[in-house]
Amino acid sequence: MSAIQKGAVAIVTGAAGGIGLGLATEAVRRGMRVVISDIREDKLRQAQESLTAMGGEVLAMRADVTSEADVENLAKAAVDRFGQVNMLFNNAGAFVGGLAWETSAAQMDWIVELNFKSVAHGIRAFVPRMIAQGDPCHVVTIASGAGIAVYPGYATYSPTKHAALALTEALYIDLVAEKVGNIGVTIAMPGMIRTEIMEPEKASPSALDLDREARHENATVKRVEQLMTGNLEKAMPPEELARIVFDAAEAGELYILPNHDSDAMKARCQAIGTGRATGVNPYPAIMGQSRLSGAKEDAPIGAPPGQLDKGAGSAAKATEQMEQAQQ
Ligand SMILES: NC(=O)c1ccc[n+]([C@@H]2O[C@H](COP(=O)([O-])OP(=O)(O)OC[C@H]3O[C@@H](n4cnc5c(N)ncnc54)[C@H](O)[C@@H]3O)[C@@H](O)[C@H]2O)c1
């Protein structure tokens, strides 16, 4: 039986807007009671009002997912209010562009805490309660296509999404090994979704100088962020993603790749995965074709001769197709 039932309780982190609000809205649409949390309290109140207006039973609570204590308090508050927890959406997260050697330790700490350790806090706070309940429950991690691929300027985002993905896989196999049968696990690896993801300043600690202009002094970071921002307008709406995620959870699927499942994306990810497993470097071919490699924006796009024969030709072709699709 699925955790998605009328009256069951869904908890969504980072629910003041974007994908989180889309997930909370879908939960209400499916008759679930919801607990929404975020650090942006004004937006969270607005979200609560809109969900309540839909007829939803909603608890809204400020919780910073980088704080283990806040996440534990969120679980306690959910149980105090509704008596149970059935679905946890580890959703809160942020993207900030940056090169591997230019990203400050403070910025890396922030993204590691927000995109990765938050998932660990969520699992620790909610899974033992779900095990004790014994009724149908589900944990969803909103990872990213960047959890299986690495792009230029993704020095914080890709590693943290890889880690969030692996931790959620660890949860899945530990539940299987321990014969815990009442908790399903789903990992979403979306491509671009139309949200405020490209405005990290809205939720970053004030101590961090994440000024967009300063970041854009680097041509690669500027180009990557501009490409991504340009793609947002035609990206998948969060409501559509939410429906896909709920359907996948209901069907018991472990992995879903919404908007990241074109042949080109798949070939690129397969080339990276195969490279890791077999010791073949896929990146010369990928980067040889990539607009994202534009540190020198006018550099001709094309893999150096010979690189395509080294087992990564499909990745180069895939990258070309992907970039044509993004235009
Ligand atoms: N938009 C995309 O293209 C995309 C693609 C793949 C994955 N994702 C992932 O989806 C998730 C949601 O992102 P989004 O696109 O909706 O972005 P968004 O910026 O619109 O929403 C993120 C929400 O998280 C909240 N938040 C930030 N720091 C927080 C903290 N410390 N504690 C609690 N809440 C916090 C923000 O206030 C915001 O409401 C993220 O994990 C992101 O990495 C997004």
The ligand as an SDF file (V2000), in Angstrom:
LIG
                    3D

 44 48  0  0  0  0  0  0  0  0999 V2000
   15.0050   24.2040  -10.3720 N   0  0  0  0  0  0  0  0  0  0  0  0
   15.7490   23.2790  -10.9280 C   0  0  0  0  0  0  0  0  0  0  0  0
   16.0810   23.3520  -12.1300 O   0  0  0  0  0  0  0  0  0  0  0  0
   16.2010   22.0750  -10.1340 C   0  0  0  0  0  0  0  0  0  0  0  0
   16.6710   20.9610  -10.8450 C   0  0  0  0  0  0  0  0  0  0  0  0
   17.0940   19.8430  -10.1270 C   0  0  0  0  0  0  0  0  0  0  0  0
   17.0210   19.8430   -8.7570 C   0  0  0  0  0  0  0  0  0  0  0  0
   16.5630   20.9420   -8.0750 N   0  0  0  0  0  0  0  0  0  0  0  0
   16.5240   20.8800   -6.6050 C   0  0  0  0  0  0  0  0  0  0  0  0
   15.2020   21.1230   -6.1720 O   0  0  0  0  0  0  0  0  0  0  0  0
   15.2280   21.6030   -4.8410 C   0  0  0  0  0  0  0  0  0  0  0  0
   14.3170   22.8070   -4.7280 C   0  0  0  0  0  0  0  0  0  0  0  0
   14.8610   23.8700   -5.5030 O   0  0  0  0  0  0  0  0  0  0  0  0
   13.9750   24.8830   -6.3590 P   0  0  0  0  0  0  0  0  0  0  0  0
   14.3620   24.7240   -7.7540 O   0  0  0  0  0  0  0  0  0  0  0  0
   12.5620   24.7990   -5.9690 O   0  0  0  0  0  0  0  0  0  0  0  0
   14.6140   26.2510   -5.8780 O   0  0  0  0  0  0  0  0  0  0  0  0
   13.9930   27.4910   -5.0960 P   0  0  0  0  0  0  0  0  0  0  0  0
   15.1430   28.3640   -4.8070 O   0  0  0  0  0  0  0  0  0  0  0  0
   12.8530   28.0490   -5.8590 O   0  0  0  0  0  0  0  0  0  0  0  0
   13.4340   26.8450   -3.7500 O   0  0  0  0  0  0  0  0  0  0  0  0
   14.2930   26.3980   -2.7050 C   0  0  0  0  0  0  0  0  0  0  0  0
   13.6320   26.6710   -1.3770 C   0  0  0  0  0  0  0  0  0  0  0  0
   14.5160   26.2130   -0.3350 O   0  0  0  0  0  0  0  0  0  0  0  0
   14.5130   27.1870    0.6970 C   0  0  0  0  0  0  0  0  0  0  0  0
   15.7340   27.1070    1.5070 N   0  0  0  0  0  0  0  0  0  0  0  0
   16.9720   27.5630    1.1960 C   0  0  0  0  0  0  0  0  0  0  0  0
   17.8040   27.3590    2.2210 N   0  0  0  0  0  0  0  0  0  0  0  0
   17.0900   26.7370    3.1900 C   0  0  0  0  0  0  0  0  0  0  0  0
   17.3970   26.2510    4.4750 C   0  0  0  0  0  0  0  0  0  0  0  0
   18.6270   26.3840    4.9930 N   0  0  0  0  0  0  0  0  0  0  0  0
   16.4330   25.6530    5.2000 N   0  0  0  0  0  0  0  0  0  0  0  0
   15.1730   25.5330    4.6950 C   0  0  0  0  0  0  0  0  0  0  0  0
   14.8140   25.9800    3.4880 N   0  0  0  0  0  0  0  0  0  0  0  0
   15.7570   26.5700    2.7370 C   0  0  0  0  0  0  0  0  0  0  0  0
   14.4110   28.5120   -0.0490 C   0  0  0  0  0  0  0  0  0  0  0  0
   13.9880   29.5730    0.8100 O   0  0  0  0  0  0  0  0  0  0  0  0
   13.4100   28.1680   -1.1530 C   0  0  0  0  0  0  0  0  0  0  0  0
   12.0840   28.4290   -0.7400 O   0  0  0  0  0  0  0  0  0  0  0  0
   16.6950   21.9110   -4.5350 C   0  0  0  0  0  0  0  0  0  0  0  0
   17.2320   20.8560   -3.7590 O   0  0  0  0  0  0  0  0  0  0  0  0
   17.3320   21.9540   -5.9150 C   0  0  0  0  0  0  0  0  0  0  0  0
   18.6930   21.6370   -5.8680 O   0  0  0  0  0  0  0  0  0  0  0  0
   16.1430   22.0490   -8.7410 C   0  0  0  0  0  0  0  0  0  0  0  0
  1  2  1  0
  2  3  2  0
  2  4  1  0
  4  5  1  0
  4 44  2  0
  5  6  2  0
  6  7  1  0
  7  8  2  0
  8  9  1  0
  8 44  1  0
  9 10  1  0
  9 42  1  0
 10 11  1  0
 11 12  1  0
 11 40  1  0
 12 13  1  0
 13 14  1  0
 14 15  2  0
 14 16  1  0
 14 17  1  0
 17 18  1  0
 18 19  2  0
 18 20  1  0
 18 21  1  0
 21 22  1  0
 22 23  1  0
 23 24  1  0
 23 38  1  0
 24 25  1  0
 25 26  1  0
 25 36  1  0
 26 27  1  0
 26 35  1  0
 27 28  2  0
 28 29  1  0
 29 30  1  0
 29 35  2  0
 30 31  1  0
 30 32  2  0
 32 33  1  0
 33 34  2  0
 34 35  1  0
 36 37  1  0
 36 38  1  0
 38 39  1  0
 40 41  1  0
 40 42  1  0
 42 43  1  0
M  CHG  2   8   1  16  -1
M  END
$$$$
